[in-house]
Amino acid sequence: MADEFPFEISPMFEGERIRKEGMHVELAGPKSKGFELVRAAPMEEVEDGRFTLIGPDLKDMEEGSRHPFAMVYKIAGELVEADLESIVERRNHEFQNYIQGMMHLNQRDDVWIRIGKEAVGKGMNSFEQIAKAVMMLFKNELPFIEKVEATYITDMAEVEKQVDNARAVYKARDERTRGLHDEDVDTFYGCTLCASFAPTNVCVVTPDRISLCGAINWFDGRAAAKVDPEGPQFAIPKGELLDAESGEYSGVNEFAKKLSSGEYDRIKLHSFLEYPHTSCGCFEVVGFYIPEVDAIGWVDRDFAGTAPNGLQFSTMAGQTGGGKQVVGFLGIGINYFRSPKFIQADGGWNRVVWMPKMLKEKIFQDIPEDLRDKIATEEDVKDIEALRNFLKEKKHPIIERWVEEEAEEEVKEEAPTQAAVPQAGFAAPQMMQMPANFMPSAMQMMGGGSGGVRIILKNAKVTVDKIIIQKQD
């Protein structure tokens, strides 16, 4: 595609994974710091094609090493406006993944990049090569950009100095949608930027639901669809409102079927447990259902510990991502916590019982005041039993659900039914005690007419060591 670079550039390389054994260097990511930022500027303030590096270059980095990494682009053009910053910024993810031997994950201040050994061996030895390639793609793919310059930072002190400014920009962007809601607009927006990693993902951006990556809000989607009608962001007429509580719309369902190639035909935008939004893999936070307390916990990428269900973020992200619709797990952008429609079909904040301390501090002001001390962190509990005791002690609203469910169970037990009577040769059906880390996305258990038990597992992973088939005489 571009002969002047010592690497191939093509959409065919999107989705390329660089594992640790094939990695030359790791940039930013969960064990270091970094960010990406695009800023609109007047034409006279941008020197087209200029590249600046602050810190060591790629050729100066030892194989297997890890470094901080920030990317700042300034763009200009007659049609360039601040509303387009997020869109161009998100395309950095796409365009860097066009480069063979480079892997770009996540967004904003969660970026994570790896450069492969083979790419370095073929001549990729400077960040200027990468920046020049990305700037070329910006201008070729986004014609409204007339001038662009780039600054890459690999010096930790400078990254730490500038990251707070970047976060302030992200926050200001997110604040724009606070006064606008789903019912105020006729059109939502879709995004397929993660299609190479999650081919069946259906990312729907509404005023009350930011993109899973947290980088694109409703205004960003509108601006992108306007200036680049053939691009990865596009309009979704929301159609008929089918259910206000869960956020189900006929237009979204139609696009879900189309974008997932028929895999899914229903999505409830504000539901956790029934037809939830699909999850790509770039999500900032993953939610997980805790059946032992009939509640929901949340864990973000920055948390390296173990949640009360015995699982780490990486394990749950693997179960959730890939464009799947998984009942019991849900990927979201952090700003969705601030939505007045936050998982409202399943109880909203009254259903939330656990999250890491750092995540809780980040969104503390957005948590309802009466719940702030009732949501546990890793400093309060380590397992399910401790979580149950914490919730009782703090009188979390979730315990009201326990009382209601127990009352329903007592009524069922008092009402004798034919199915409840064990038949000759069969034991009465008993509810199985699942281990804490067993979390199929959906499970139904039913006592059959013969007194047996039928279990239906959906999206569950089952490992079988041996199968023995014998002919029965």
C-alpha positions, 0 to 999 in steps of 0.5 A: 500500500505504501512503498516508503514504509518497511512494513505492509499496511492493510485492513487485512492485518486488523485483528492480528494478535501479538503474544508475549513470545512474539513481542519486541516491546510493549507500550502503555497497557495495564502495567504502564501508562499511556493515552491517545488524544486528538485535538482540533486546531486552526490551520496556521497552528498545524504543520502538516506531516510534522513528527515530534518524539519525546523520549527514547525511540523504538530502536533504543528499546530492548527486546521484551521491555515495557514503556509508557506511550502517549500519542497526541495528534493535532488536526486542521481543515475547513470542516474540522471541528471539536465534535470530530476529535473523538472520532478521529481519535478512535480511528487511531485504533483502526489505522495502527492495526492496519500496520503489520506487526503492530497491535493496538488495543483499547482507547483513551488512557487505557491504550495497550500496544505491542510491536512484534519481533518480526516487524522490528526485524524487517526494519520497523525501528522508529516511531516516526515510521508509525506516526507517518503511516497513521497520518497518511491514513488519516488524510486518505481515509478522512478527507476533511483532515487537510493537515495533521501533525503528531507527537509521541511520548515515551518519557514517563515524566512527560506522560504523567505530566500530560495525562491529566490534561487528556483526562480533562478533555475526555471528561468534558466530552462525556459531560455533553450528553448529560442533558440529552436522553434516548427519548429526546432523539429519533436516531441512535448511532452504530459503530463497527470499529471493533468488527475485526476483533468482534465480528458479531458485535452490535455497538449501539450509541445513544444519549443514555449509553456511551460506546463500550470503549467509552470513546464515542458518545451520541454527539460523536456518532452524529458528527462522524456519520455526517462527515463520513457517511461510508465510515464505521459510524452510522445512523440507526433509526430507533424505530418503535419503542417496544419497552421503555424500561429495558430500552428495546426498540424495533430499529435497534433489533433490525440492525442487530440482526443485520450487523450480527449476521442473524446471530442476534435479533433482540437487544435491550439497551438497559438490561443486564439479564435479558437480551443484553447489549453485546460486548466487543472486547474494548469495553472499559468495565465488565459486569458479572452476575452473582447468583448467591446474592442475586446481585451484580458486581463490576470490575475494570481493566485496572484491577489486577485482583480477584473479584468475590466470584473468584475470577479476574478481569481477564477471565471474565473479559474472555467470557464476555468479549468477542461480540457475544450476547452473554446473559450474566456478563456485560461490557460497558463504558465507564460513563454508562454508570452516570446514565439515569437509565443504567441497567434500569430493567434489572434494578439499576444501582440497587442491584450493584453490590461490589466494585474495585476501590479505584473504580468506586472512587472514580465514579463516587459522585455518580453513585446514589448517596444512600448507596455509597457505603453499601457497595463493597470493594476488595478492601471490604470482602474477599469472597461471597460469604463475606459479601453476603455478611457485608450486605446484611450489615450495611442493609443494602437494598438487595436484601429486600429481594432476598426476603421477597424470594424467600417468601415466594419459595415458602408459598411454593413449598406450602402448596402441594403439587403432583410434581413435588411428590417423588415417584417410585424409583426417583428421588425428588429433584434437588437444586444443585449447589454451583461453585462460586466461579461457575457462571453459565450465561443462562441455566434452566433447571426443571423437574420433569413429569417423571421426577427427573431433572433436565438442565439446559446450559447456554453459552457454557463451557463444558470440558469432558476428559473421556466419553465411554459408549457401551452397547447395552444388552 
